[in-house]
Amino acid sequence: MPTDHIGFQIRTLSNLISRKINQMVSEEEETLTAHQSWVLNYLTLNQDQDIMQRDIEKNFSIRRSTASHMLQLMEKNGYIQRISAPDDARMKKLIITEKGIKAHKRMKDRLHRFEDIFQSNISPENLQLLRRLLRQLEENIR
């Protein structure tokens, strides 16, 4: 496959980002991955709402099986709790635990440092253009 394909380049960059963030996260939290850290961030920012697994699937564009496995591990490791929704016991509301909140606070600083490094030497105008282009690429494949 030609390496000048945009999809290939984005996939390669995504792998590099995941690898680097997983390395940074594991230095602080042995049992937490980059994706789990982003889920903790999402849960922290939305503590005032009822968040279900389907919300994680939608917001992170992941399959049900991927979300289910990740959330099971997060629950097993004490970062979240899953409790039955009052109106439908089949639905599980996701609650961040105290351990999850503390891990999120530690990871937040590391993720900000990563973003600073990742975006260094790129002008604000180019970052804005990149965000717009990435949104357009996402819309094109949805």
Protein Blocks (a to p, Z undefined) as FASTA:
>chain_A
ZZkbfklmmmmmmmmmmmmmmmmmmmmmmmbcfklmmmmmmmmmmmmpccdfklmmmmno
pafklmmmmmmmmmmnopaccdddfklmkbccddddfklmmmmmmmmmmmmmmmmmmmgo
iafklmmmmmmmmmmmmmmmZZ
